[in-house]
């Protein structure tokens, strides 16, 4: 009873720790940050082209300038509407669950000059978005994004946390009852060997064990001992032994049975309480006194 209470206390503690971890650690997003940014920028580029009624030209490969800045270019010229750009980039980054603190620059590809830029911060009131409504004429542009907030562990949503907590709870209680069931089973577990006097007969391993002595058995010796051990001190007819051990294999040699009986007697010679007796004209009996 005390042991079970201790297990329940440990389980409850584990669940509380898991809840705390789920609530505060979150999911580490660093491993695939670069790939998600590239997807988000390609999505933004595609939307900008569509806003220019261009569904044919390509968004060129996104270039990673360093760990926090990326750049996307276009195959053809396009015009840029600042308020549309701000909205499109924000939607793409949000869909990819990326940090919400960044600087965006629209750069002229030929001159390298910044034609337009803005900054988004975690505190919305501190956003800097100039020149809304002043469209950039159609030209060769590339768009650069610099993340000013390092990618970090992002919080789990409430539903995920609750589902995870419930799952951990069920897992914990399942392990507890599995352990309890295993303990109960072990108390009544059937031995994997059969006792014959002071010997242990391991049928699956074709051997007899007596203390630190192991006696290897042939398959037929093992079959015969298995039949005798199922009915100790009872006469087993000769015909039955021949049928069970030899007939199914399609092999029969007149005195094979007598030869194997003699071999088995020798294997039990270290225990006087075990004797394989010949019942004349009938069969054999494994006597265990």
N, C-alpha and C positions, 0 to 999 in steps of 0.2 A: 504493500500500500504506500509506504514511504517513498519507494523508488518511483512509483507511478506519479506521485505528487511532484517529485523533483523533476521528472520529465516534462510535466505540464508547465511548471514554472519556467524551465529552460525554453520550452516552445513559445510561451507568451513573450518572453524576453526577446527571442529571435524575431517574432512578428513585429514588436515595437521598433526594434532596430531597423528592420526592413522598411517599415513605414517612414521612419525618419530619413533613411537613404533615398527612398522614392520621392519624398517631398522636397529634398534639398539638393540632391546630387544632379539628377536629370540625365540627359543623354549626351555623351561626348560627340560633338559634331566636327572635330578637327580633322578626322581621318579623310573625309570626302568633301571638305570645304571647297577646294579648288574646282572639283568637278561640278559641284552644284552652282558655283558662281558662273562657270562657263555656260551651263544650261540656261541660267537666268538671263545672261547677257544675249545669248542667241535668241531667246524668246523676246527680249526687248527689241532687238534688231529686227526681227521678223514683224513685230507689231508696228515699228516705225515705218518700215517699207509699205506695209498694208495701208497705213494712214496716208501714204503718198500715192495710193492706188497702184502700187507696184507689187505684183504677185509673182514676178518672173525672176528678177535679178537675185543674186545670192548675198547672204550674210557671210562674210569671210571668217576664217577660223579665229576664235577668241585667243588673244595672246596674254599669257600671264607674265607681267612685268616683274613682280616680286610676290612675296607671300600675301600682300594686302591689296595690290593694284592689278587691274586687268584692263584690256583694251579690245574693242570690237570695231571692225571696219566693214565697208560695204563695196560691192562690185560697181555700183553706179552712183551717180549724184542723187542727193535727196535734200529736201527742205526740212527744217526742224522747227516745230512749234513748242516753245518752252513749257507751257502748261501741260501739253500732251506728253512731252518727254518725262516730266516729273511724275505724272500719273502712271505711265507705262512702266518705268523703271521700278517704281515703288511696288506695283502689282506683281511684277516678275520676281523681285527679291523676296517679297512676302510669301509667294507661292513656294519658293525654294527654302523657306525658313532660314533666311540669312540675316545678319545683323542689320539693325535699322539706324546705324550711324555711318554716313558715307558722304563723299564728295564726288560729284559728276562733272566732267568737263567735255564739251564738244570742241574738238580740235580740228583745225583746217589741215588736211593731209599734206598739202603742198608746202605751205608756209610754216606749219607747226605751231601757229598761233592759236590761243584759246579763244574761240568765237563766242562761247557761252559756258557758264558754270554755275553751280548752286551747291548748297550743303544741307544735308538732312541730319538732324540730331535726335537723340533719344527723347529729349525734351522738345516736343513739337513747337512750343512757343519760341524756341531758339533757332528754328529753321531759317536759312538764308536762301530765298528764291527770288532773285532780281529779274527785272525785265519781262515779267509775265505779259503775254500779248504781243511781244515784239518778235515776229517770226524771223528765222534765219533763212536767207534765200537758198535756192537749190545749189549745192556745191558738193565737193568731195570732202566728207567729214569722217572722222573716227571718234568714237565715244570711249572715254576712259572713266573708270570708277575706282576710287580709293576708299577702302574701308578704314574708318578711324576708330572703330571698336574691334578689338581682337575677337576672333571667333572663340567661343567658350561653351561651357556646358549650358544647354538650354533647358528650361524647366519643362517637366512633363505636364500634360494637361490633366485636369482633375479626373476625368473618366478613366484615363490610362492608369493613374495612380491607384484609384479605387479597385479597378479590375486586377491590377497586379497584387494588391494587398490581399484581396479575396483568394486569388490563386495561391499565394504563399501560405495563407491560412489553411486552405484545403490540403496543400502539400504537406504542411507540418503535421496536421492531425492524421493524414494518411500514413505518414512515416511512423507516427506514434503507435497507431493500431497495428501497422505491419510488424513493428518490433514486438509488440505485445503478442500478436498472433504467432510470430516466429518462436517466441519463448514458450508459448503453450504447446506448439507443435513439437518442439525439441524434447519436451517432457515425455511425449508418448511416441516419439519417433521409432519406427520399426528398424531394428538392426539390419545392416546390409549383409550380414552373414548368418549362418545357421550353426548352432552349437551341436556338436556331436561328441559327447563325453567332454574331454578337456581340449578338443580341437575346435577351431573355427573354420567352417566350410564357406569359402567365398566362391560362389558359383560363377558370378560374372567375370571373375579374374582367374578362374581355373586353378585354384590353389587351396591347400589346407594350411592352417597356421596353428602352431602349438607353442605358446610362449614366444621365444625369439627364433623359432625354427619355422621356416616356410618350405612347404612341400609342393612342387609344381605337379599339375595333373594334365593328362592328355584330355582331349575333348570327350572321348568315350568314357574314360574314367570319371570325368566330371558328370556326364549324363547319368551313369549308373549310380554314383553317390547321391545325386540329386533325387533319384527315384527312391532309394533306400531311406534317405533322411526325411522324406515326406511321410513315410509310414514306418517309424522305428518299431522294432520288436514285432513286426508283422511279416508274414510270409509273402514274398513277391514271386509270383509264378515265373518260371523260366521262359515260357512263351511270351509273356508280357515284356520281359526284359529284351528278348530278341527282337520283338516287334518295334519297341520304342527306340532302341539304339541302333539296330542294324537294318531292319527291313526297309525303312523309308529311304535309306541311302542306296538301296539296290545291291548291297554287298552282304554276303553271309558266308562265314567260314565255320565249319562244324564246332571246333573247340575254342573259338575266339572268346566266348563268354566266360568259360572256365579259366582261361588265361588271364583275363582282366580281373576276375574275382580274386585270383591269387595275388595279383599285383596290388589290388586295393587292400587286402589283408595286411600286406607288408607295410603299407603306409600308415596303418593304425596300430602298428606293433608297440608304440611307446605308451599306449594307454590300455591297461588290462580290462577296463570296464567296457571297451568297445570290441565287439567280435562279429565277424561276418560268417554266419553259420550256413552250411549246406543242408537243406531239407531234402533228403534222398527222394528222387522221382518227382519232386514238386517244384522246388526252386530254392530261394535263399532268403535269409532273415538277418537284418542288422540288429544285433542285440546290444542294448545299451543298459548296463546295470547301474 
